[in-house]
């Protein structure tokens, strides 16, 4: 597909409306016909998401945690999701290993980059690196994780067949977790 240069839009100005854990920018955009409009941009950098799985026990480690936007939008106290975090390290792979240790006290044996994608291109600058990872060792009890004051995770080891069942009945509502679980399901159906 070729780009049509006659239909390009242009950001002519931005100003920062808020800066905290994330930044909120307001951009003034010019259309090809000269009209302008304003649009908000949420900017907090790149991130990772990793789904660790144990190929022998056919389990995965996910984290349960409170998410304020979900509480606000759906009055739901907690989510169950793959390990994720904002990249603060020199690269995405280092971040994936660090986040697995921080959120789930889990050492990853191997890490496979699956894809990189924009998570909410209509609103956010976040580009996420998605990984599948193998872990080993004995069955895991529930473990509390999180190193930040506002982070309180509980790592859970769940059977992959149960995760597939949850996805099939719409009981796994986190899209990044669904993407990785379904990718693993397609690549390794023998685990489910």
Backbone bond lengths (Angstrom), bond angles and torsions (degrees), N, CA, C in turn:
res aa  C-N    CA-C-N  psi(-1)  N-CA   C-N-CA  omega(-1)  CA-C   N-CA-C  phi
1 X - - - 1.446 - - 1.527 108.34 -
2 X 1.302 117.54 130.86 1.458 121.29 179.18 1.517 109.85 -98.05
3 X 1.320 114.23 150.83 1.466 119.50 178.14 1.513 109.46 -82.97
4 X 1.311 116.47 141.83 1.446 122.26 174.98 1.520 107.32 -98.51
5 X 1.307 117.23 104.25 1.465 122.22 -176.93 1.526 112.33 -61.81
6 X 1.338 117.77 -24.95 1.460 120.53 179.96 1.523 112.09 -69.62
7 X 1.335 117.61 -15.21 1.455 120.79 -176.07 1.524 112.42 -111.70
8 X 1.317 118.31 22.25 1.455 121.09 179.02 1.516 111.18 -74.59
9 X 1.322 114.74 144.25 1.452 119.98 170.54 1.515 107.13 -102.87
10 X 1.312 116.56 163.78 1.460 120.40 -176.70 1.525 109.63 -139.42
11 X 1.328 116.27 134.42 1.463 120.40 171.09 1.525 105.96 -83.53
12 X 1.322 116.22 116.42 1.465 119.87 -176.58 1.522 112.18 -97.45
13 X 1.335 117.78 -19.27 1.467 120.58 178.06 1.520 109.18 -162.91
14 X 1.321 116.11 152.41 1.470 121.86 171.03 1.514 107.75 -139.28
15 X 1.310 114.89 149.65 1.456 119.12 168.33 1.526 108.09 -138.69
16 X 1.307 114.81 147.86 1.459 121.33 -177.98 1.518 109.59 -84.67
17 X 1.326 116.07 118.33 1.459 120.71 -179.70 1.522 111.75 -90.33
18 X 1.333 116.52 -24.99 1.462 121.11 -178.69 1.521 108.82 -158.32
19 X 1.339 116.06 145.97 1.464 121.53 173.79 1.521 108.48 -140.18
20 X 1.297 115.90 123.33 1.459 124.00 177.23 1.510 106.86 -157.09
21 X 1.353 117.73 -130.54 1.459 120.79 174.80 1.528 109.71 -58.64
22 X 1.324 115.28 -32.57 1.453 122.46 175.66 1.527 107.85 -127.48
23 X 1.306 116.30 166.12 1.463 120.85 174.02 1.521 108.38 -112.31
24 X 1.306 115.98 142.69 1.451 121.41 173.45 1.521 107.25 -115.60
25 X 1.319 115.08 117.89 1.459 121.88 179.44 1.516 109.15 -108.12
26 X 1.320 116.10 150.18 1.456 120.94 171.74 1.519 106.03 -115.91
27 X 1.327 115.20 119.94 1.463 121.27 -177.17 1.522 109.83 -105.41
28 X 1.317 115.40 140.03 1.465 121.27 169.80 1.521 106.15 -99.48
29 X 1.334 115.41 124.80 1.461 122.25 -172.84 1.530 108.92 -116.94
30 X 1.343 115.27 136.71 1.469 119.98 176.21 1.529 108.73 -108.43
31 X 1.335 115.82 129.12 1.459 122.60 176.73 1.530 109.67 -81.99
32 X 1.320 118.31 164.30 1.464 120.79 179.88 1.532 114.05 -57.65
33 X 1.342 117.17 -28.59 1.473 119.46 -179.92 1.527 112.69 -86.07
34 X 1.351 117.09 3.35 1.460 120.90 177.05 1.517 115.14 98.89
35 X 1.327 118.61 -17.17 1.459 120.58 177.97 1.525 109.78 -65.43
36 X 1.341 115.64 151.28 1.463 120.18 178.10 1.523 109.97 -124.73
37 X 1.328 114.70 156.93 1.459 121.72 173.65 1.517 107.96 -150.66
38 X 1.332 115.61 168.37 1.469 121.02 179.49 1.521 109.23 -113.16
39 X 1.319 115.25 145.06 1.468 120.65 179.14 1.522 109.19 -145.63
40 X 1.336 116.31 141.89 1.460 121.28 178.11 1.528 109.76 -84.25
41 X 1.333 114.96 145.07 1.464 122.43 176.24 1.517 107.66 -129.21
42 X 1.331 116.58 124.20 1.462 121.81 174.89 1.530 106.94 -92.68
43 X 1.329 116.35 130.36 1.464 120.52 -175.30 1.522 110.49 -134.08
44 X 1.341 116.65 112.23 1.464 119.32 173.89 1.523 112.54 -134.93
45 X 1.305 117.44 10.96 1.455 120.61 174.06 1.511 113.71 96.87
46 X 1.318 114.14 -172.22 1.458 121.75 -179.07 1.523 110.61 -85.24
47 X 1.347 115.74 162.15 1.459 120.47 -176.65 1.525 110.37 -145.21
48 X 1.330 114.37 170.48 1.467 121.08 175.93 1.521 108.94 -125.57
49 X 1.318 115.01 158.74 1.457 122.03 170.37 1.525 106.28 -143.77
50 X 1.325 116.22 132.30 1.464 120.45 -177.44 1.525 110.23 -135.01
51 X 1.331 115.47 133.88 1.462 121.62 174.90 1.528 107.49 -110.04
52 X 1.335 117.33 102.73 1.464 120.57 176.99 1.532 110.21 -80.74
53 X 1.330 116.66 135.86 1.456 120.31 178.36 1.526 110.18 -135.75
54 X 1.318 114.89 152.25 1.464 122.75 179.09 1.527 106.32 -107.75
55 X 1.332 118.72 107.49 1.460 120.46 -172.51 1.531 114.80 -68.35
56 X 1.311 118.63 -21.37 1.464 120.60 -179.93 1.524 110.55 -84.83
57 X 1.332 116.85 -48.19 1.477 120.10 179.40 1.525 112.37 -79.80
58 X 1.345 116.61 -13.61 1.468 122.80 -179.05 1.525 110.60 59.50
59 X 1.344 114.16 52.46 1.462 121.91 179.53 1.523 109.02 -127.77
60 X 1.310 115.51 168.06 1.459 122.88 173.90 1.523 107.99 -137.19
61 X 1.316 116.58 155.92 1.460 121.69 175.23 1.522 108.00 -107.55
62 X 1.331 115.24 123.00 1.454 122.64 174.96 1.519 107.88 -122.67
63 X 1.320 116.09 167.60 1.459 119.98 178.12 1.520 109.81 -119.36
64 X 1.315 114.45 141.62 1.462 122.02 173.63 1.518 106.32 -103.54
65 X 1.337 115.56 131.82 1.460 118.97 -179.47 1.524 110.59 -158.42
66 X 1.309 114.59 159.82 1.464 120.60 176.07 1.521 108.80 -78.97
67 X 1.311 116.38 137.36 1.465 122.83 175.26 1.523 107.62 -127.16
68 X 1.329 116.29 112.76 1.466 120.28 -175.57 1.523 114.03 -58.96
69 X 1.345 120.26 -41.54 1.466 117.99 177.53 1.527 112.95 -60.39
70 X 1.332 117.60 -35.84 1.465 121.22 178.19 1.526 110.01 -70.46
71 X 1.309 116.92 -39.41 1.462 120.96 175.62 1.530 109.99 -60.78
72 X 1.319 116.71 -45.25 1.465 121.75 -179.96 1.532 111.52 -64.91
73 X 1.340 116.79 -47.74 1.468 120.40 -173.40 1.518 113.94 -79.43
74 X 1.336 117.43 -32.23 1.465 119.45 -172.09 1.521 113.58 -131.37
75 X 1.334 116.84 6.58 1.461 121.90 -178.46 1.531 111.34 51.72
76 X 1.311 115.08 37.31 1.461 121.72 179.58 1.519 108.07 -105.27
77 X 1.315 117.14 124.75 1.463 121.78 -172.61 1.521 113.95 -70.53
78 X 1.335 117.81 -40.67 1.458 119.42 -173.84 1.521 111.36 -139.53
79 X 1.326 115.44 157.21 1.449 121.98 174.24 1.525 108.40 -118.39
80 X 1.313 115.73 160.54 1.455 123.12 172.22 1.511 105.23 -118.47
81 X 1.328 116.15 120.39 1.458 118.13 -172.99 1.515 112.47 -151.23
82 X 1.318 114.36 163.76 1.456 121.16 175.07 1.531 108.49 -66.46
83 X 1.301 115.92 158.15 1.461 122.32 178.72 1.523 108.98 -64.24
84 X 1.330 117.14 134.66 1.459 120.47 -177.55 1.520 109.95 -152.45
85 X 1.318 115.68 160.53 1.454 119.78 176.50 1.515 112.17 -178.00
86 X 1.311 115.02 162.06 1.459 122.88 177.66 1.528 108.82 -75.31
87 X 1.319 116.09 138.58 1.465 120.56 -179.25 1.517 109.58 -73.12
88 X 1.321 115.22 115.06 1.464 122.34 175.85 1.519 110.14 -114.35
89 X 1.327 116.19 -6.71 1.451 122.76 -176.08 1.524 110.12 -93.60
90 X 1.325 115.57 -175.70 1.456 119.58 -179.90 1.524 112.50 -73.04
91 X 1.344 117.33 -23.86 1.457 119.52 179.77 1.525 110.61 -152.18
92 X 1.320 115.24 167.83 1.460 121.45 -175.83 1.529 112.02 -67.09
93 X 1.319 118.10 -39.75 1.468 120.31 -178.80 1.526 111.69 -63.52
94 X 1.312 117.18 -43.50 1.465 120.68 177.09 1.519 110.08 -60.23
95 X 1.324 116.51 -40.83 1.463 121.19 178.53 1.522 111.18 -63.84
96 X 1.328 118.08 -41.45 1.462 121.16 -179.84 1.529 110.45 -60.63
97 X 1.325 117.04 -44.10 1.468 120.60 178.45 1.534 110.71 -64.22
98 X 1.336 116.53 -43.30 1.468 120.49 -179.38 1.527 111.07 -64.34
99 X 1.321 117.18 -46.54 1.464 120.48 -179.24 1.531 111.54 -62.85
100 X 1.331 118.02 -38.83 1.470 120.37 177.68 1.525 110.46 -61.49
101 X 1.313 116.38 -39.30 1.467 119.83 179.36 1.532 110.52 -71.25
102 X 1.338 117.51 -43.51 1.468 120.82 -177.92 1.525 112.46 -68.08
103 X 1.321 117.53 -46.94 1.462 120.73 -173.56 1.523 113.31 -82.75
104 X 1.347 117.20 -30.05 1.461 119.05 -172.45 1.527 113.96 -131.19
105 X 1.325 118.17 3.43 1.468 121.64 -176.05 1.527 110.05 51.48
106 X 1.338 115.11 46.44 1.450 121.25 -172.22 1.523 110.79 -123.55
107 X 1.326 115.77 125.77 1.462 121.66 174.40 1.526 107.13 -92.23
108 X 1.309 115.84 125.10 1.458 121.52 -179.99 1.526 109.59 -86.16
109 X 1.336 116.94 133.72 1.468 120.91 178.14 1.514 111.45 -80.02
110 X 1.326 116.38 -40.03 1.459 121.09 179.11 1.521 108.72 -148.40
111 X 1.310 115.51 158.53 1.458 121.85 -175.65 1.524 107.92 -136.10
112 X 1.334 116.52 127.52 1.462 121.63 179.89 1.525 109.34 -119.02
113 X 1.334 116.53 117.06 1.461 120.26 176.23 1.521 108.16 -71.51
114 X 1.332 116.34 125.35 1.458 121.59 -177.02 1.532 110.22 -97.11
115 X 1.322 117.14 -49.90 1.462 122.26 178.47 1.523 109.11 -169.08
116 X 1.309 115.92 167.56 1.459 123.69 173.71 1.522 106.69 -126.60
117 X 1.338 116.56 133.20 1.466 119.07 -175.02 1.524 110.98 -151.22
118 X 1.328 115.25 155.98 1.464 121.85 171.76 1.519 107.40 -73.39
119 X 1.332 118.20 133.22 1.461 120.03 -177.08 1.531 112.69 -84.94
120 X 1.310 118.09 -38.16 1.469 122.49 179.21 1.526 107.98 -145.12
121 X 1.340 118.57 73.25 1.465 120.74 -171.98 1.520 114.89 -63.48
122 X 1.305 118.60 -16.14 1.458 120.88 177.15 1.516 113.63 -80.13
123 X 1.342 116.98 -10.99 1.456 120.85 -175.43 1.528 113.80 -135.34
124 X 1.327 116.45 -38.46 1.461 120.13 -166.17 1.525 112.95 -118.87
125 X 1.336 115.87 152.21 1.464 122.03 174.11 1.523 111.37 -85.12
126 X 1.335 117.75 -2.31 1.465 120.42 -175.14 1.526 112.21 -63.23
127 X 1.333 113.40 124.28 1.455 121.76 170.93 1.521 105.43 -115.00
128 X 1.345 116.40 128.11 1.452 120.58 -173.52 1.525 110.32 -112.83
129 X 1.340 114.43 138.84 1.455 123.39 174.90 1.523 106.80 -97.93
130 X 1.331 117.04 119.75 1.460 122.85 -176.41 1.519 110.28 -102.51
131 X 1.347 115.42 134.08 1.459 121.52 -177.14 1.518 111.51 -132.93
132 X 1.328 115.02 148.68 1.456 123.23 162.77 1.519 105.16 -106.51
133 X 1.328 117.09 144.46 1.462 120.21 -177.51 1.520 109.65 -141.78
134 X 1.319 115.49 143.87 1.457 121.12 175.39 1.519 108.27 -97.17
135 X 1.335 115.48 139.01 1.470 120.63 171.85 1.519 107.43 -128.63
136 X 1.307 116.68 162.19 1.466 121.40 -179.44 1.519 108.83 -132.21
137 X 1.321 115.22 -172.89 1.457 119.69 178.45 1.512 112.11 105.59
138 X 1.316 113.96 -176.45 1.464 122.50 -177.56 1.527 110.81 -75.19
139 X 1.340 116.73 164.00 1.479 119.29 174.32 1.529 110.07 -53.82
140 X 1.306 114.95 144.17 1.455 121.27 -173.04 1.523 112.01 -103.85
141 X 1.322 116.97 132.90 1.468 119.50 171.37 1.530 108.65 -76.01
142 X 1.321 116.97 168.59 1.465 119.64 172.46 1.520 108.30 -62.94
143 X 1.338 116.64 131.66 1.457 121.30 -179.23 1.517 110.22 -128.35
144 X 1.320 116.20 135.26 1.462 120.43 174.65 1.515 109.12 -79.95
145 X 1.331 114.90 141.88 1.459 120.70 179.17 1.507 110.53 -137.65
146 X 1.311 114.87 -170.60 1.452 121.64 -179.99 1.507 111.22 102.18
147 X 1.330 115.69 133.46 1.459 119.96 179.89 1.518 112.62 -113.93
148 X 1.315 117.20 -19.62 1.461 120.63 179.60 1.522 109.73 -85.07
149 X 1.333 116.35 154.61 1.466 121.05 -179.45 1.524 112.68 -57.57
150 X 1.334 117.18 -32.83 1.463 120.67 -176.70 1.525 112.98 -97.93
151 X 1.325 117.04 9.23 1.460 120.84 -177.53 1.526 109.68 -112.70
152 X 1.318 115.92 120.26 1.456 121.50 -179.55 1.522 106.89 -137.74
153 X 1.330 116.39 94.23 1.447 120.81 -176.55 1.525 110.35 -105.75
154 X 1.320 114.85 155.07 1.452 121.77 170.46 1.526 106.03 -125.96
155 X 1.339 116.40 118.98 1.460 121.33 179.82 1.523 109.39 -84.90
156 X 1.326 115.14 131.89 1.462 121.89 -178.51 1.518 109.50 -125.59
157 X 1.314 116.52 136.29 1.457 121.00 172.48 1.527 107.28 -96.51
158 X 1.333 115.80 122.92 1.462 122.10 -173.96 1.520 108.76 -128.35
159 X 1.319 115.97 140.79 1.458 120.42 176.87 1.520 111.46 -62.81
160 X 1.331 116.76 140.26 1.463 120.55 179.71 1.525 111.78 -64.31
161 X 1.334 117.52 -34.67 1.473 119.74 176.43 1.530 110.34 -62.95
162 X 1.328 117.04 -37.97 1.470 120.91 177.40 1.526 110.61 -66.99
163 X 1.325 117.75 -40.24 1.474 120.09 177.26 1.523 110.70 -62.75
164 X 1.331 117.02 -41.30 1.465 120.41 177.90 1.532 110.15 -62.84
165 X 1.332 116.80 -42.58 1.462 120.44 177.80 1.522 110.41 -61.13
166 X 1.345 116.41 -43.74 1.464 120.42 178.70 1.519 111.01 -60.05
167 X 1.332 116.85 -43.15 1.465 120.57 178.41 1.523 110.53 -62.69
168 X 1.313 116.68 -41.11 1.463 121.27 -177.40 1.526 113.39 -66.85
169 X 1.329 117.69 -25.81 1.472 120.51 -179.79 1.536 112.06 -108.17
170 X 1.335 115.96 18.42 1.464 122.20 177.37 1.523 112.62 60.29
171 X 1.324 116.27 39.82 1.465 121.08 178.85 1.528 111.74 -110.77
172 X 1.319 117.18 13.77 1.459 122.52 177.65 1.527 106.66 -129.74
173 X 1.342 117.63 79.76 1.463 121.03 -166.36 1.537 116.67 -83.84
174 X 1.316 119.16 5.61 1.465 120.37 178.99 1.527 109.29 -90.38
175 X 1.336 117.75 118.73 1.462 121.59 -171.69 1.531 112.34 -65.69
176 X 1.321 118.79 -37.01 1.465 118.86 -179.00 1.520 110.97 -67.45
177 X 1.335 116.82 -35.75 1.463 121.33 176.34 1.525 110.29 -67.72
178 X 1.326 116.57 -43.01 1.467 120.44 177.41 1.521 111.84 -59.81
179 X 1.331 116.75 -44.55 1.465 120.04 -179.85 1.520 111.62 -59.42
180 X 1.318 116.78 -46.77 1.458 119.29 -178.83 1.522 112.02 -70.62
181 X 1.316 117.57 -40.67 1.460 120.27 179.63 1.530 110.50 -63.87
182 X 1.324 117.41 -43.60 1.465 120.14 179.87 1.532 111.17 -68.95
183 X 1.325 117.51 -34.01 1.464 120.31 175.39 1.524 110.05 -62.59
184 X 1.333 116.84 -46.48 1.462 120.92 177.83 1.531 109.89 -62.57
185 X 1.304 116.54 -39.80 1.467 121.70 -179.83 1.531 111.11 -61.92
186 X 1.336 116.86 -39.76 1.465 120.95 178.40 1.533 111.76 -72.23
187 X 1.317 116.61 -40.91 1.460 120.55 -176.91 1.519 113.38 -77.13
188 X 1.329 115.89 -33.16 1.465 120.68 -175.76 1.534 110.95 -133.39
189 X 1.332 117.81 65.57 1.472 119.58 -179.01 1.523 113.01 -60.48
190 X 1.328 117.05 -22.31 1.457 120.90 179.22 1.525 112.65 -64.01
191 X 1.325 117.45 -18.94 1.471 121.15 -179.19 1.534 112.27 -83.55
192 X 1.319 116.72 -11.66 1.455 120.55 -174.93 1.520 111.68 -108.68
